[in-house]
Amino acid sequence: MLRFVISPEPQHDVSDTPYGQAAALLKALAHPGRLQIVAELAERDRCVHELVDVLGIAQPTVSQHLQVLRAARLVTATRVGKENRYTLADHHVSHIVGDAIAHAAEHR
């Protein structure tokens, strides 16, 4: 007996569209620690140890969050002596985070 398998229509890959890219950006920001880091970097560039001191988060955790933010191209690092200084890649992301925090505060 012959069986035919009907495959579903291929779904449209949205990962390279503005919607897919926006979703990836929001996914990279979807952690309170990363939101805090972006908020701090919106004020000024910082080294890891400065973020650790300001946020009270362990150094390995801060480094992991920075790695996620760098992979999403939301922050950049510049070598200064023995340290990396982190800065926001652009300030659109600080507006997104600021608006999200303001929105959350309004609905508490």
C-alpha positions as CSV (number, residue, x, y, z in Angstrom):
1,M,0.0,0.0,0.0
2,L,1.3,3.4,-0.9
3,R,1.2,6.2,1.5
4,F,1.6,9.8,0.6
5,V,2.9,12.2,3.1
6,I,1.7,15.7,2.5
7,S,4.2,18.2,3.8
8,P,3.0,21.4,5.2
9,E,3.7,24.5,3.2
10,P,7.1,25.9,4.1
11,Q,6.8,28.6,6.7
12,H,8.2,32.0,6.0
13,D,11.5,32.5,7.8
14,V,11.2,35.8,9.6
15,S,14.6,35.7,11.2
16,D,16.1,38.1,8.6
17,T,13.2,40.5,8.7
18,P,12.9,43.5,10.9
19,Y,10.4,41.5,13.0
20,G,12.9,38.6,13.5
21,Q,15.7,41.0,14.3
22,A,13.5,42.9,16.8
23,A,12.5,39.6,18.4
24,A,16.2,38.6,18.7
25,L,17.0,42.0,20.3
26,L,14.1,41.6,22.8
27,K,15.3,38.1,23.6
28,A,18.8,39.4,24.4
29,L,17.3,41.9,26.7
30,A,14.9,39.5,28.4
31,H,16.7,39.3,31.7
32,P,16.6,41.7,34.6
33,G,20.4,41.7,34.9
34,R,20.9,42.6,31.3
35,L,18.3,45.4,31.6
36,Q,20.3,46.8,34.5
37,I,23.5,46.6,32.6
38,V,22.0,48.5,29.6
39,A,20.6,51.1,32.0
40,E,24.0,51.6,33.5
41,L,25.8,51.8,30.2
42,A,23.2,54.3,29.0
43,E,24.7,56.7,31.7
44,R,28.3,56.0,30.8
45,D,30.8,53.4,29.6
46,R,31.9,51.0,32.3
47,C,34.3,48.2,33.0
48,V,33.1,44.8,34.4
49,H,34.3,45.6,37.9
50,E,32.3,48.9,37.9
51,L,29.2,47.0,36.8
52,V,29.8,44.5,39.6
53,D,30.1,47.2,42.2
54,V,27.1,49.2,41.0
55,L,24.7,46.3,40.4
56,G,25.9,43.9,43.2
57,I,25.9,41.0,40.7
58,A,28.8,38.5,40.8
59,Q,31.6,39.1,38.2
60,P,31.0,35.8,36.3
61,T,27.3,36.6,35.9
62,V,28.0,40.2,34.7
63,S,30.5,38.8,32.2
64,Q,28.0,36.2,30.9
65,H,25.3,38.9,30.5
66,L,27.8,41.1,28.6
67,Q,28.6,38.2,26.4
68,V,24.9,37.8,25.5
69,L,24.6,41.6,24.9
70,R,27.8,41.6,22.7
71,A,26.6,38.6,20.7
72,A,23.4,40.5,20.0
73,R,25.5,43.5,19.0
74,L,23.9,45.7,21.7
75,V,27.2,46.5,23.4
76,T,30.8,46.9,22.3
77,A,34.0,46.5,24.2
78,T,37.2,48.5,23.9
79,R,40.4,47.4,25.4
80,V,41.8,50.0,27.9
81,G,45.0,48.7,29.5
82,K,44.1,45.3,31.1
83,E,40.4,45.9,31.0
84,N,37.6,46.1,28.5
85,R,35.3,49.2,28.7
86,Y,31.8,48.4,27.6
87,T,29.5,50.9,25.8
88,L,26.1,50.7,24.1
89,A,26.4,50.0,20.4
90,D,23.7,52.7,19.9
91,H,21.3,54.5,22.1
92,H,18.1,53.1,20.6
93,V,18.5,50.2,23.0
94,S,18.6,52.5,26.0
95,H,15.3,54.0,24.9
96,I,13.7,50.6,24.6
97,V,14.9,49.6,28.1
98,G,13.9,53.0,29.6
99,D,10.4,52.7,28.0
100,A,10.0,49.1,29.2
101,I,11.0,50.1,32.8
102,A,8.7,53.1,32.8
103,H,5.8,51.0,31.4
104,A,6.4,48.4,34.1
105,A,6.4,51.1,36.8
106,E,3.1,52.5,35.6
107,H,1.4,49.2,35.9
108,R,2.5,48.2,39.4
